[in-house]
Structure formats: C-alpha cells, structure tokens
Amino acid sequence: MPRLSEVIAALDALWPPERAEGWDAVGTVCGEPDAEVRRVLFAVDPVQEIVDEAVKLGADLIVTHHPLYLRGTTTVAAGHFKGRVVHTLIKHDIALHVAHTNADTADPGVSDALAGALDIRVVRPLVPDATDPSGRRGLGRICELDHPMTLGEFAARAAARLPATAQGIRVAGDTEALVKTVAVSGGSGDSLFDAVRASGADAFLTADLRHHPVSEATQHAPLGLIDAAHWATEWPWCEQAAAQLDEISDRHGWDLRVHVSKTVTDPWSSHHSSGAPN
C-alpha cells in the first residue's frame, strides 16, 4: 500500500508543478505524507459535493483539476464554503491534490483528453511549449478529422460525445461550412484566437467564449466556433488521468482503486430559450 508522498511524487512526475503558470495554485492542499492511500477520486472541481462523494466512497485522496484556493486565503473557518471543504477533508483523513495549468500543457494533457473524447487525431500543440524539444507539450491542440464534415455536424458530435450540461453546445459561423482541421482547448480559450487563426484551423472548440472576442473573431475570418461548457471540456481529463495513475499503480504493485467522479459540477443548472432569433 503506497503512502501519500509516493502517490504525490508519481502525480508530480506526470504534471510537474514547476510547469504551472506563475499565477496558478497547484500541488497538495492538505494530507498527511505518511498516510496510506487505497482509493483515489478524480474530479474537475474541489467542491463540497465531490468531497462528500469521496467520504462515501472511502477515498483517501482527491485529485482535482481546479484549485481550491487560487487567490489564497486568510482563513479556513468552516463557516465559509471553502473552509468547510477543508474541514471535511481533514476530519475524514482525505488528501487533496491539484493539477491545473501543469496538466493543461502536459503530454498527454487536458486538450489531448478532449480530442480523444471527440474522436479526432491530435497533430500538434496549438501553442507549443518552447522548453519541450519533442514539440508535444503546450496549450491546446491542433487536430484532424478522419473525414470532412460540416460545422453543424461536428457541433452535433461534440454534443453527443461530451458530458451533457445545461449550456449544451453553442455555434458561431456557417454551420454548412466544411471542417477538416480543428483547434481544441479545454477550459477558457478566447485568449487563443490569434494562435488559432495562425494555425489555419477550420474550427475552434473551447469554452467560456465571450461576446466581443467571438464577434471580432467571426468578422476577422470565416472560423467556425464551438463553445462548450468549461466543466464538460475538462472532465475527459479525469478519465485520462485516472488511467495514467492506474498504469502507475499496476507497475508498482500498489493495487490502488482509482475512480472518476461523474457528478456534474458545472455551475449552470438550467437553460431556457424561446428559439433562435429571426
């Protein structure tokens, strides 16, 4: 049975914390280094619903993509929702570890998992990591479809293959335009339009697209845009990461029980529309 420090060392080898952005907050939030680890739960968000799920599961470690305290804090009082998460974790001897931007740019990383969920072939990073001589690490991915399809058909594929959320899938551009090359980036991606245009991709699938950047992008070039929920574009990483830890566990004879939470923690709970505008 491995100790937490051994499991964390393996996770840090997959997603080295020094590769996280300077503003990010990755690594171990709480946990006793010498504690034994039997069950691990992967999730996108370190929210109370996930912690409660870990308690019921009997997990010793939660690995999330999003940080609990991205901007720091001066209190972990249980009267605050984040403090209550910390209290629950410590009370039940559950460790919490975060892999965020260091998992985004990893090989494989968050966008590789997104491409896998969409069943499209990764060609190269969208924004390569200059420190990677192999040219495989970086932010986002440029991908190719097995055969061309319309933007509308590809959006329908995304809706069918990504986890369902209240938002669903939004599309900007000509839905009849043919798509062969697609840029993808799990999480918020509207800061990447320059790189997407430079790549020559026919479409860009990401999350959290805002009005002004999308309006400018569609006026700038005939680029198809597909906006999915932030949580939905990053959840496939949980399955990929769990499989990576499973392989490490088998190799070391750890006999870990690795689980992926299917709890939808996307904050949007419902969607109402009177239909498309005239």
C-alpha positions in Angstrom: 0.0 0.0 0.0 1.7 3.3 -1.1 2.0 6.3 1.2 0.5 9.6 0.1 4.0 11.0 -0.5 4.7 8.2 -3.0 1.5 8.8 -4.9 2.1 12.6 -5.0 5.6 12.0 -6.3 4.1 9.9 -9.2 1.5 12.6 -9.9 4.2 15.4 -9.9 6.1 13.3 -12.4 3.1 13.3 -14.7 2.3 17.0 -14.1 5.4 18.8 -12.7 4.3 21.7 -10.6 7.1 23.9 -11.9 5.3 23.9 -15.3 2.3 25.6 -13.9 1.7 29.2 -14.7 3.0 31.7 -12.1 -0.5 32.8 -11.1 -1.7 29.2 -10.6 -2.1 27.3 -7.3 -1.2 23.6 -7.9 0.0 20.8 -5.7 -1.1 19.2 -2.4 -3.6 21.3 -0.5 -3.9 19.0 2.5 -2.9 15.5 3.5 -0.5 13.6 5.8 2.5 12.5 3.7 2.9 9.2 5.6 -0.8 8.3 5.3 -1.6 5.1 3.3 -3.6 5.6 0.1 -6.0 2.9 -1.1 -8.7 4.8 -3.1 -8.3 7.9 -5.3 -11.1 10.0 -6.7 -10.5 12.3 -9.8 -12.8 15.3 -10.4 -12.7 18.7 -12.0 -13.8 20.9 -9.1 -12.9 20.7 -5.4 -16.4 21.5 -4.2 -18.4 20.1 -1.3 -20.4 17.6 -3.5 -17.1 16.0 -4.6 -15.7 15.8 -1.1 -19.0 14.3 0.2 -18.7 11.7 -2.7 -15.1 10.9 -1.6 -16.3 10.4 2.0 -19.0 7.9 0.9 -16.5 6.2 -1.4 -13.9 5.8 1.3 -11.3 7.7 -0.8 -8.0 8.7 0.8 -7.1 11.2 -1.9 -9.0 13.5 -4.3 -7.2 14.8 -7.4 -8.9 17.8 -9.0 -8.1 20.0 -12.0 -9.3 23.2 -10.5 -7.5 24.7 -7.4 -9.4 25.2 -4.1 -7.6 28.4 -3.2 -6.5 30.1 -6.5 -6.1 33.5 -4.9 -5.0 32.5 -1.4 -6.9 32.9 1.9 -6.5 34.1 5.4 -9.0 31.6 6.9 -10.2 28.0 6.6 -13.1 28.6 9.0 -15.9 26.1 8.4 -18.4 28.9 8.2 -17.1 29.6 4.7 -17.8 27.1 1.9 -14.2 26.5 1.1 -13.3 26.3 4.7 -16.0 23.6 5.1 -14.3 21.6 2.3 -11.0 21.8 4.2 -12.7 20.7 7.5 -14.4 17.8 5.8 -11.2 16.6 4.2 -9.2 16.7 7.4 -11.9 15.2 9.5 -12.1 12.2 7.2 -8.3 11.9 6.5 -8.7 12.7 2.8 -5.9 14.4 1.0 -6.5 16.9 -1.9 -4.0 17.4 -4.8 -4.4 19.8 -7.7 -3.1 19.6 -11.2 -4.2 22.7 -13.2 -2.2 24.5 -15.8 0.6 22.0 -15.4 -1.9 19.4 -16.6 -3.2 21.7 -19.4 0.2 21.7 -21.2 1.3 18.2 -20.3 1.8 15.3 -22.8 -0.8 14.0 -22.7 -2.7 16.9 -21.3 -6.2 18.2 -20.9 -6.7 19.0 -24.6 -5.4 15.6 -25.6 -8.2 14.1 -23.5 -10.7 16.5 -25.1 -9.6 15.4 -28.6 -9.9 11.8 -27.5 -13.4 12.3 -26.4 -14.3 13.9 -29.7 -12.5 11.1 -31.6 -10.2 13.4 -33.6 -6.5 12.9 -34.2 -4.0 15.2 -32.5 -1.4 16.7 -34.8 0.5 19.1 -32.6 0.1 21.7 -29.8 -1.8 24.9 -30.6 0.7 26.9 -28.6 3.9 24.8 -28.2 5.9 24.8 -25.0 9.3 26.2 -26.1 11.1 24.2 -23.4 9.9 20.8 -24.9 12.4 19.6 -27.5 9.9 16.9 -28.6 7.3 19.5 -29.6 4.5 17.6 -27.9 3.8 19.8 -24.9 1.9 23.0 -25.0 -1.5 24.7 -24.7 -4.4 23.4 -26.8 -4.1 21.0 -29.7 -4.5 21.1 -33.5 -6.4 18.1 -34.6 -7.7 16.5 -37.8 -11.0 14.7 -38.5 -10.9 11.4 -40.3 -13.2 12.9 -43.0 -14.6 16.4 -43.6 -17.9 17.2 -42.1 -19.9 20.4 -41.7 -19.5 22.7 -38.8 -23.0 21.8 -37.7 -22.3 18.1 -37.9 -19.1 18.5 -35.8 -21.0 20.5 -33.2 -23.5 17.7 -33.0 -20.7 15.2 -32.5 -19.4 17.4 -29.6 -22.9 17.5 -28.1 -23.1 13.7 -28.3 -19.6 12.9 -27.0 -19.0 15.5 -24.3 -20.8 15.3 -20.9 -24.3 16.9 -21.0 -24.6 20.3 -19.3 -27.4 22.9 -19.1 -25.5 25.1 -21.6 -25.1 22.5 -24.3 -23.1 23.5 -27.3 -23.2 26.9 -28.9 -22.0 27.6 -32.5 -20.8 30.7 -34.3 -20.3 30.6 -38.0 -21.6 28.9 -41.1 -23.0 25.6 -40.0 -22.7 24.3 -43.6 -19.0 25.1 -43.9 -16.8 22.1 -44.2 -14.4 21.3 -41.4 -11.3 19.2 -41.6 -8.9 20.7 -39.1 -10.0 21.7 -35.6 -8.2 23.5 -32.8 -9.3 22.4 -29.3 -8.5 23.8 -25.9 -10.1 22.6 -22.7 -11.3 25.4 -20.4 -11.4 29.1 -21.3 -10.0 29.6 -24.7 -10.9 33.0 -26.1 -7.4 34.3 -25.5 -6.1 31.9 -28.1 -7.8 33.3 -31.2 -4.5 34.7 -32.7 -2.9 31.2 -32.4 -6.0 29.5 -33.8 -6.0 31.8 -36.9 -2.3 31.4 -37.4 -2.8 27.6 -37.4 -5.2 27.7 -40.3 -7.8 25.6 -38.4 -11.3 25.5 -39.9 -12.9 25.5 -36.4 -12.1 26.0 -32.8 -13.8 24.2 -29.9 -13.3 25.5 -26.4 -15.3 27.0 -23.5 -16.2 30.4 -21.9 -16.3 32.3 -25.2 -17.4 35.9 -24.6 -19.4 38.2 -26.9 -16.8 40.7 -28.0 -13.9 38.2 -28.8 -16.4 36.0 -30.7 -17.8 38.9 -32.6 -14.4 40.1 -33.6 -13.2 36.6 -34.5 -16.2 35.9 -36.8 -15.6 39.2 -38.5 -11.9 38.7 -38.8 -12.1 35.3 -40.7 -14.5 32.5 -41.6 -13.6 30.5 -38.5 -16.2 28.2 -37.1 -16.5 28.5 -33.3 -17.9 25.8 -30.9 -18.5 26.9 -27.3 -19.0 24.0 -24.8 -19.3 24.2 -21.0 -16.0 24.7 -19.2 -16.6 21.6 -17.0 -17.5 19.5 -20.0 -14.3 20.3 -21.9 -12.1 19.4 -18.9 -13.9 16.3 -17.5 -12.4 13.9 -20.1 -9.0 14.7 -18.5 -10.2 13.0 -15.3 -10.6 9.7 -17.1 -7.3 10.1 -18.9 -5.5 11.0 -15.6 -7.2 8.1 -13.8 -5.9 5.7 -16.4 -2.4 7.1 -16.1 -2.5 6.5 -12.3 -3.9 3.1 -12.8 -1.0 2.2 -15.0 1.5 3.5 -12.4 -0.3 1.6 -9.7 -0.1 -1.7 -11.7 3.6 -1.1 -12.4 4.5 -0.5 -8.8 2.1 -3.2 -7.4 0.2 -0.6 -5.4 -3.3 -2.1 -6.0 -4.9 1.4 -5.9 -8.7 1.7 -6.5 -9.0 4.7 -8.9 -12.3 6.3 -9.5 -13.7 9.2 -11.7 -16.5 11.3 -10.3 -19.5 11.6 -12.7 -21.0 14.3 -10.5 -21.8 17.3 -12.7 -20.2 20.3 -11.0 -20.8 22.7 -13.9 -22.4 25.7 -12.1 -25.1 26.3 -14.7 -28.2 24.2 -13.7 -30.8 25.0 -16.4 -31.2 26.6 -19.9 -34.2 28.4 -21.3 -34.7 29.7 -24.8 -37.6 30.9 -26.9 -35.7 29.7 -30.0 -33.2 31.1 -32.5 -33.7 34.8 -33.3 -35.3 35.7 -36.7 
